[in-house]
Amino acid sequence: MAITIGVYLLQVLSKSIYGADVVALLGMKNNAAIMAGEWWRLFTPMLLHGSIFHIGFNMYALYVLGPGLERFYGGWRFLLLYIVSGFTGNVMSFMLSPYNSLGASTAIFGLLGAQGVFLYLHRDLFGDAAKRSLANIVFIAAVNLFIGLSPGIDNWGHVGGLIGGTAFAWFGGPKLGVRDEGFALVLENVRPALISLLTAVVIMIAFLGAGMTFGGAG
């Protein structure tokens, strides 16, 4: 959150100094620039926002979803989840949308998908509470995707982020087990981190390959 807010302040500062959002111009998702080799634009859009309302909504969603997921994922694996989600969202936008875009919502939708996967995989442990929460997540995702059909919203980025976060959580997310003293993370060693890293690499390579194929064809 601090990094994203800091980048937004730089955007505001660049507007006041240069009369244009130079930071966004250098980092937003722009298909032609990506095809010309500016590959960082598949990552940097998740740090950029178009208005105070835009960043406020996304940071509030991160504040609501982030702490609970980070508690189970751990700091580094949660960061990897966030980056993978934002990346896959931007790649799908690159594949299927010709318009420029920016915003952390690609990563936020990935967190939403990861939360859903975590609840689904542990529905037997959490019981009815998990089922209710899972239903709420599905409803929230559906509503936001419907809202994303409005002009000016990059819904393909949302879909891509949701797919990326869901895939990462399914293959590389934490697992809970039951011990005599209660709930505990299973396999608390280096293996889960390696699985998460491998999952991230495979997802990124797959989406990047598909993105360059579809983008080149477009």
C-alpha positions in Angstrom: 0.0 0.0 0.0 2.8 2.4 0.9 4.6 1.9 -2.5 1.3 2.3 -4.4 0.4 5.5 -2.6 3.9 6.8 -3.0 3.7 6.2 -6.8 0.4 8.0 -6.9 1.9 11.0 -5.1 4.6 11.0 -7.8 1.8 11.0 -10.4 0.2 14.0 -8.8 3.6 15.8 -8.5 4.4 15.2 -12.2 1.0 16.7 -13.1 1.8 19.8 -11.1 5.3 20.2 -12.5 4.9 19.1 -16.2 1.2 19.5 -16.7 0.9 15.8 -17.6 1.0 12.5 -15.7 4.5 11.5 -16.9 4.6 8.5 -14.5 1.5 7.0 -16.0 2.6 7.7 -19.5 5.8 5.7 -18.8 4.2 2.8 -17.0 0.6 2.2 -18.1 -0.4 -0.8 -20.1 0.1 0.3 -23.8 -0.1 -2.5 -26.3 2.1 -0.8 -28.9 4.8 0.0 -26.4 4.7 -3.5 -25.0 5.1 -4.9 -28.6 8.1 -2.5 -29.0 9.8 -4.1 -26.1 8.6 -2.1 -23.0 7.8 -5.3 -21.1 7.7 -3.6 -17.7 4.3 -2.3 -18.7 2.9 -5.8 -17.9 3.8 -5.1 -14.2 3.9 -1.3 -13.5 0.2 -0.6 -14.2 -0.7 -2.2 -10.9 1.1 0.6 -9.2 -0.6 3.4 -11.1 -4.1 5.0 -10.7 -6.1 7.6 -12.5 -7.8 9.4 -9.6 -8.0 9.6 -5.9 -11.3 7.6 -6.0 -9.6 5.0 -8.1 -6.7 4.4 -5.8 -8.9 4.8 -2.7 -11.2 2.0 -3.8 -8.3 -0.3 -4.7 -6.3 0.4 -1.5 -9.4 -0.2 0.6 -10.0 -3.6 -1.1 -6.3 -4.4 -0.4 -6.7 -3.4 3.2 -9.7 -5.6 3.6 -8.4 -8.7 1.7 -4.7 -8.4 2.3 -4.0 -9.0 6.1 -6.0 -12.2 6.3 -4.3 -13.7 3.3 -0.9 -12.6 4.3 -1.3 -14.2 7.7 -1.6 -17.6 6.0 0.6 -17.0 3.0 3.5 -15.2 4.7 4.9 -12.0 3.5 7.0 -13.1 0.5 4.5 -15.6 -0.8 1.7 -13.0 -0.5 3.8 -10.5 -2.5 4.3 -13.2 -5.1 0.6 -13.8 -5.3 0.0 -10.1 -5.7 2.5 -9.7 -8.5 1.4 -12.8 -10.4 -2.2 -11.6 -10.2 -1.4 -8.1 -11.5 0.8 -9.6 -14.2 -1.7 -12.1 -15.5 -4.4 -9.4 -15.5 -2.3 -7.0 -17.6 -1.3 -9.8 -20.0 -4.9 -10.7 -20.6 -5.7 -7.1 -21.1 -2.8 -6.9 -23.6 -4.3 -10.0 -25.4 -7.9 -8.9 -25.6 -8.1 -5.1 -25.1 -6.6 -2.5 -27.4 -7.0 0.3 -24.9 -4.5 1.7 -22.4 -5.1 0.8 -18.8 -3.8 1.1 -15.3 -4.8 0.3 -11.7 -4.2 -2.3 -9.0 -7.6 -3.9 -9.6 -5.9 -6.7 -11.6 -4.0 -7.7 -8.5 -7.0 -7.2 -6.2 -9.1 -9.6 -8.3 -6.3 -12.1 -7.9 -6.5 -11.7 -4.1 -10.3 -12.3 -4.3 -9.7 -15.5 -6.3 -7.1 -16.6 -3.8 -9.4 -16.0 -0.9 -12.1 -18.0 -2.6 -9.7 -20.9 -3.2 -8.5 -20.9 0.3 -12.0 -21.1 1.7 -13.1 -23.8 -0.8 -10.1 -26.0 0.0 -10.7 -25.7 3.7 -14.5 -25.7 3.7 -14.6 -28.9 5.8 -12.4 -27.2 8.5 -14.3 -23.9 8.6 -17.8 -25.4 8.1 -20.8 -23.2 7.4 -18.8 -19.9 7.9 -16.6 -20.8 5.0 -19.5 -21.6 2.8 -21.1 -18.3 3.6 -17.9 -16.4 3.0 -17.3 -18.2 -0.3 -20.8 -17.3 -1.5 -20.1 -13.7 -0.6 -16.8 -13.8 -2.6 -18.5 -15.2 -5.6 -21.2 -12.6 -5.4 -18.7 -9.7 -5.0 -16.7 -11.0 -7.9 -19.8 -11.3 -10.1 -21.0 -7.9 -9.2 -17.7 -6.2 -9.9 -17.2 -8.1 -13.2 -20.7 -6.9 -14.2 -19.8 -3.3 -13.2 -16.6 -3.8 -15.3 -18.7 -4.0 -18.4 -19.2 -0.3 -18.2 -17.2 1.8 -20.8 -13.7 2.8 -19.7 -13.2 -0.1 -17.3 -10.6 -2.8 -18.2 -12.7 -5.9 -17.4 -10.3 -8.2 -19.2 -7.6 -7.2 -16.7 -10.0 -8.1 -13.9 -10.7 -11.5 -15.5 -7.0 -12.2 -16.0 -6.1 -11.2 -12.4 -8.9 -13.4 -11.1 -7.5 -16.4 -13.2 -3.9 -15.8 -12.1 -4.7 -15.4 -8.4 -7.0 -18.4 -8.5 -4.4 -20.6 -10.2 -1.6 -19.5 -7.9 -3.7 -20.2 -4.8 -4.8 -23.6 -6.1 -1.3 -24.9 -6.9 1.0 -22.8 -4.6 -1.2 -21.7 -1.8 -1.0 -22.7 1.9 -2.7 -25.7 3.3 -4.1 -26.1 6.8 -4.2 -29.3 8.7 -5.6 -30.4 12.1 -3.3 -31.2 15.0 -4.1 -32.0 18.6 -3.7 -28.3 19.5 -5.8 -27.1 16.6 -5.3 -25.6 13.2 -1.7 -25.4 11.8 0.0 -24.8 8.5 1.0 -28.0 6.8 4.5 -28.5 5.5 6.1 -25.6 7.3 9.4 -25.8 5.5 11.0 -24.6 2.3 8.9 -26.8 0.0 5.8 -24.6 -0.1 7.8 -21.6 -1.0 9.5 -23.4 -3.8 6.1 -24.7 -5.1 4.7 -21.2 -5.0 7.7 -19.8 -6.9 7.5 -22.6 -9.5 3.8 -22.0 -9.8 4.4 -18.3 -10.3 7.0 -18.9 -13.0 4.9 -21.4 -14.9 1.8 -19.0 -14.8 3.8 -16.0 -15.9 5.5 -17.9 -18.8 2.2 -19.3 -20.0 0.4 -16.0 -19.9 3.3 -14.1 -21.4 3.6 -16.7 -24.3 -0.1 -16.5 -24.9 -0.1 -12.7 -24.7 2.8 -12.3 -27.2 1.1 -14.7 -29.5 -2.3 -13.0 -29.4 -0.8 -9.6 -29.3 1.3 -10.3 -32.3 -1.6 -11.7 -34.2 -3.6 -8.6 -33.3 
